[in-house]
Amino acid sequence: MAGKFEVFLDSESRFRFRLKAPDGTVVAESGAFDDKSAVAAGIAAVRECAGTGLVTDLCGAAGGAKPAPARTPSHVQPGCDDHRIPATRVHSFTAAKAPRQPAAGPRWTGAA
């Protein structure tokens, strides 16, 4: 089951949205928007980018300490064929072995 977006007005009467997991846990909350069309555009941007977003670790190792390994909390159960990949495999594309051959000519003709 997929999560859901909820649109609401904050204490300053500005539009915001929150993303909730299937169990009702708030996963993310947006910044403020001026109107409903702007909040709808924000939701569309999250839907488009979230699945393909790269993970950038900004924690760093302070004082030479080794950062703790990332792990999925035990209460999070992947759903909807959710295939999680470790953050270390963000760039898993392989280079092509040979350049592509040029495509055949166009299928249409110049005669009208």
For each residue, the residues with C-beta under 8 A, 3 or more apart:
1: 22 79 80
2: 22 79 80
3: 19 20 21 22 27
4: 19 20
5: 17 18 19 20 43 46
6: 17 18 20
7: 15 16 17 36 39 43
8: 15 16 17 18
9: 13 14 15 16
10: 13 14 15 16 32
11:
12: 32
13: 9 10
14: 9 10 32 33 34
15: 7 8 9 10 32 33 34 35 36 38 39
16: 7 8 9 10 29 30 31 32 33 39
17: 5 6 7 8 29 30 39 42 43
18: 5 6 8 26 27 28 29 30
19: 3 4 5 26 27 28 29 46
20: 3 4 5 6 24 25 26 27
21: 3 24 25 26 27
22: 1 2 3 79
23:
24: 20 21
25: 20 21
26: 18 19 20 21 29
27: 3 18 19 20 21
28: 18 19 46
29: 16 17 18 19 26
30: 16 17 18 33 39 42 46
31: 16
32: 10 12 14 15 16
33: 14 15 16 30 36 38 39 42
34: 14 15 38
35: 15 38 39
36: 7 15 33 39 40
37: 40 41
38: 15 33 34 35 41 42
39: 7 15 16 17 30 33 35 36 42 43
40: 36 37 43 44
41: 37 38 44 45
42: 17 30 33 38 39 45 46
43: 5 7 17 39 40 46 47
44: 40 41 47 48
45: 41 42 48 49
46: 5 19 28 30 42 43 49 50
47: 43 44 50
48: 44 45 52
49: 45 46 52 53
50: 46 47 53
51:
52: 48 49
53: 49 50
54: 90
55: 87 90
56:
57: 60 67 87
58:
59: 67
60: 57 67
61: 64 65 66 67
62: 65
63:
64: 61
65: 61 62
66: 61
67: 57 59 60 61
68:
69:
70: 86 87
71:
72: 76 84
73: 76
74:
75:
76: 72 73
77:
78: 82 83 84
79: 1 2 22 82
80: 1 2
81:
82: 78 79
83: 78
84: 72 78
85: 89 90 92
86: 70 89
87: 55 57 70 90
88:
89: 85 86 92
90: 54 55 85 87
91:
92: 85 89
93:
94:
95:
96: 99 100
97:
98:
99: 96
100: 96
101:
102:
103:
104:
105:
106:
107:
108:
109:
110:
111:
112:
